[in-house]
Structures are given as structure tokens and as C-alpha cells.
């Protein structure tokens, strides 16, 4: 753990945003909210699901085409720890429907992965991705940055064969309207500290004070 | 008879030259060195760590006129020739010169300890304190006609290095901050930076599952010697390409926010023309990919230039992207490999797990440090698994001390041009190690070092030209009687380290599928085996060169290796056009070719991947004593294997036989 504590990291904005999440991320609430097909796909439950939008789009480095997104879901997933052990080699890739998911932490001890699921937007600005009808699962080992649409399609087909189905959603918070991807980091940091406290350095690192 | 007249009759040798800037008759000559157990009995050196004994020696076989001469030997603070001209007074740093009478007999009769380890290497934030050695034959306490000096111009006779593993003189300030998503940074700089001018920058890019706050050992150590270090949030989970992007964005972010980061402490004190990148695992491949983008022109830096990057260093790198992308090209490149790495483990079943690929792709200066028993996670400071497999494991604390010992010379050489730092890149651990590092018998280090070809080295054979093993790449003949000699790509052909007659390169992972790095392998089991290279007619004169250099590795799990499991040695012999020969057993310098790290897995048997190490032999050592070898007219270099010239049996990989100018 670092000698320099950065608890002062959380900005006023982050605190305000976090307050909207806290009801769904209580530390004591470690039980999966829903377990659907727990033995298939390696994702046991969605513990937290909060939609967000970004005024400034962000590049999704987790697939080969590097699309941009300006909306998505900030989620906390209960996962099979055997699938998230850190390694430099290829790891199981986390999918949500036809998109790869950005993982914030590993969760190899806690079994909780904080992640960002990119979404397109509908014409009215709402999120196009309906998480309630979207399966989330771990596919084959690969570098996410190598995953393209062809590979996604193949993984979706495999998941369907395995019987991966959507997971029931927990209570969903209000949509967070954020200026940029930067504003997600403090939220992610808090979620890491709450749901995967063994990864304290990761959480604290995300809460580092912003350069003015 | 005046000694100056005696010296005038001495047959000149390569290392003895009159100095036009100094009064006539003063001889510049190597004097400082260390005794060795066999011929050449004494070898001249440039550098010692504090606490080591320093000797001088007179080779009366080469200078018989010296016998009977008396002198006072001074160790003095280094002066340039101009300074000596202004002031020739001799002031010994210990207060008293050492009297000597040159004896009859060879160099073994005329060795004198001039320091028992008391000389200071305290160079502040720099590396190495220079001293000159003067032999005052006329006892006048002046550097004057007839005297000998080791150390002139900008090159001292010897350097004493303070322990490179121990902290430098500056207190360090650490600041953690973020510029936004994937721009978390952990910054280290000397607290008194305001008084230090413009300092170089090292950027640290962590690996997958690691954290940017886990590199205190690098940051605090180098900042205490005047280097700004910034370790950043690295986007490793998507892969090394994404990591490369964050190396670039974080470097740019720091350089473009100097007025605001750390309250503006770095403003005016960061030299954007001196930058080094250090990466770990996926991040170690990432820093190479980032350089490749700049080299290829697919990325143009905004706040620095390609030339700003003085070196790139990869700690246990992956190699997902292969030859065309994960390529250091022309940047000075340094590699770190942990023999106990249980993640990027080096097994040939995993192409992306082989660290040495990146090293052998580097086209200019390149160096490698292999540490037996060190795990993947031992290179960082996080409180997580060290990911270590194998016997005799090295702790994270001991690993960090070793890293510090080698990182400081790396920074000082590439940022400040401290030439003596190069000694740390190739001298064997067995005889040249920083105090403050572990003395455990488990610590085994293999160093590879190759200079930028532009310095003027002459390659006798690097086996890169596929013209068959009978002709060296320099064009001379190569002959041998060692069984099973094969020339080819240095890439284990199958997926295991299990010994196999059909896989002659077994254990060698210097090259990947598309790499072209080549060399030879061979073995022996008994006396009388040799490997010999003819000197090409164009280069019979080796006097411009300082060292014979080659790299070699014992090959794991081979019966010949396992039969003699220890440092492997052999003898190098030079022959001139007059039939004179001179031989040196490489073991006399300490060490040899290290035995494989005795790890199991990756197939049957015991012994991990081949750790090549560079051996450099001073060419002038072949002229020690009664040797009349004519270094200006050499015809052949022989390597003699088996008893009595070396280890009775062995199996070797061998490459890069080179004459080095420095």
C-alpha cells in the first residue's frame, strides 16, 4: 500500500455521483442479487447496474475496431474467480451481447468485477443496450484488443450453444449524465474498494486527486 | 642509466603510448587491475566497487629493463593532461605513496595492492570517482620524465563506484495524481529539484494485474540520483497495444502539464531530450510497441521526439505482436528476465512467453539481465504473488536490490554518458557486484551486452549469413571437431525443453517464429575438442581492439550439460602469423558460462531455458608475461574444450564472436 494516502482524491462531483450509486453497492450486500445459469459463462450475477451517458465520447480499446461510445452501463458482476486470475497471457474475454466489456479490476479474490458495458444510444438519447435482455459471459481466452466483429459473432454463437442467458438486473439507479469517461474513474474506484477490497491499490489509484 | 632512456628502448605495446601533451618520456600505460588465478595472472581493469582491493602490476617479461628499479606509487585524484601540465605535484589520496622495488620474475612477482578497499566512490548523484595511478620512478613527487601514469585525458586510470544498489544523495518527493481516465501517475523527483537544473525522465509502464503505485523501488532509487520517475496507470487488460497507447498518452500528459503537476515543481527541470521507458510484462511489450509506432511514423510525439528516447527497458516482456510490431529497432534496449517467472515463463510452448525475442530484434546497443530464481511478480512491489516457480527462489526484496544495482548504471550511461557504467553491463556477477545486494548462493546473474555496431566493432562471426558453418560471416574459415555442431535459427523447434536429438536448438528461445537470429550449438565429452576461426586477411591487426567478445549458454537438459553441472569453462587461444600462440582459460576471470537454472516443467527433465551471457576477454592479456604473440598479425582464434583446457563435457550455444573497440 502506498505511503501517500490519497483519500482526498474524491472530487465533489465524484462524491455527488457516488451518492446515487451507494444504495445499490452497500458493502454488506455481498450476496448475489440474482443467479441465473451460474455454471455457464462464468458470470453469476449482476450486483450493481447503473446506466450512464458521456458528453464526450470515449474510445473502446477492448476490441479491434476501437469504436467510440458515449453511453453504457457501469456494473458490478459476481464472477467465477477461476476466470479472472491475473496473467500476462490471454485471459477469458468478458462479453455483453455483441460487445466486449471493459474490466476495471480483476476480482480474483473477491469474485466481483467492476466493468463498463458500452452502449449505443437511441434517437431519444436513451441507452440502446437493454441489459435485462443481454447475456453477459466469459468467452475464450484472447486479448480483447484483438476481438473483432467476426470473433464476437463466433463467441455469441458459442454462448448460445452453451445456454448463456441474460441475468436478472438489480435495482437500477438513475442515469448518470457525465461529462467524460474521466468522471467514471472515481466511481469505479469506490466500487473497487467496496466490492473488491483486496484490490485496494487499484481502487485508490482510481481515486487519485485530479490535477487542477 | 636514466629510466627514460630505458623506456625508450621498450618495444611499444598497444596500451603504452607517449603523451604529446605531457613532458617527453612519461609513459601512459595500464597499471591498475586485479590478480587472477591462472595465466595471464593479472588483468587490467577500469572499475571497482567500494570496498574492493585494487592492485597494480609490472610485467617485467614485457619490460625487463624495469628489474631493480625503485619507485613511489601514488594514487591521486584524476587530472586531465592539461591539469597535469599545470600542476605535476603528486598528492596521494591516502597521504602516503607506496614504495616498490621491481623484482626479477614475471608479473606475479610484481603485484602491489594500492588500495585495500578504502578508496571512496562517493560521486554524489553521479557514478564513479576517477583516480590516476602514477609510478614516480625518480622519487621527486612530481609527474615528470621517466614516470608512468595510468590515467590521462578524460579517462582516469581507475574508477571506484559507490554501491549502485544503495540510495543516492537526494531526498525524494512522491506525488500521486490523475489527469483523468488512464492518466493516474505516481511521480518521484528529488525534493531539491529546484536547485538541480534539467533532469532526465524515466516512465514506468506496469504489467497486467499490476498497479502503477507498485514501483517505489525504481522511483525512489533513481530519483535519489537525480532522475525524475513517473509510473502510470497502464491499460494492459485489453493487451499490449492498448498499453503502448497509455505509455504514449501518459508521457505526453506529464510533459504537457509541467506547470500544474506537483505544483509546478518540474517546470524548467525536466529535460525532454532525455527520456527512458521501462515496462513490465504486457507493459514491457507495450513500451517497445510505443517505440515501434514512433519508429514507423504511425505516431508522432508532440512533446518529445524519437531522439529523446535514450533507452527502452523491458522487464519480463510478453511478445504477442511479434517481429514487425514488438520491435525495439534502433533504440538502445535492455531486457530483464526472471528464471523463476511463472507467468511469462519462457517455455517454447508459448510463443508470447519468450522474453528474449525482443532483445535479439534490437539492432543497436542491447543488453540483457537474467536472474535465476526471480519470479514475475518479484519485479514489482505489490503485495501479491511473486509468480515464481523453481528452486532457490529470490525474494522480492533481494530482487529489488539487484534491480537497483543495475538500473542506476543504465540511467547514468544512457542519460549522462557515464562510460564506466558499461562495466556493469557485461562484467560477470561472480567478480563485479554492487555491495548492498544479496550474497546468497542462489543469486545467479547472466549478462548479455552488445554495442551499437556503429562504434566500430568487428564481427568475426555472428552466424547471420546462412553460408554454412564452414565460413564465418566475416569470410574466414571456421573449422571444428566438436560433435553435433549445427548452425541455425536460435529458436527451440518444439514445445518443450525435453532433450531431443531432433531439436538441436533445444532450450534456446532467442528468436520467435519469424525472427532471424542465428548461431551455433555443439557439444563435447572428452579432451581435445576445438572450434577455430581464421582471421580474415583484412583484419590481422587486432591492436585497435580492446576485447574479444562472444555470447554463450549452456543448453539445458542435455546429457553433456547435466554431467558437469556448474560454471562451464574452456580456453581461448590466439595464434599469429609466426606460429606463436597464447591461451587464456576463461575461468581465470571468475565465473564462466553459468549452468542452467534447475527448474522443472515444460517437458521432462530439469533445467530451464538457455541464458546466454557475454564473455569479454581483454586482448592485451594474451601478451602478458613471456608471450611474444604479435597482436598486429593474428591468423586464428581457437576455442579449446574438454580437459585439460576446460570443463570435461558440455553442450553450448555460441554466437556473436566480435572484436570490440571499447
Interface residues (C-beta under 8 A of the other chain):
Chain A: X1 X2 X3 X4 X6 X9 X58 X61 X62 X86 X87 X88 X89 X91 X102 X103 X106 X143 X144 X145 X146 X180 X181 X182 X184 X185 X201 X202 X204 X205 X206 X208 X209 X210 X211 X212
Chain B: X174 X175 X176 X177 X178 X179 X180 X181 X184 X185 X186 X207 X208 X209 X210 X211 X212 X213 X214 X216 X233 X235 X237 X238 X239 X240 X241 X242 X245 X257 X260 X261 X281 X282 X316 X318 X320 X343 X344 X350 X352 X353 X376 X382 X383 X384
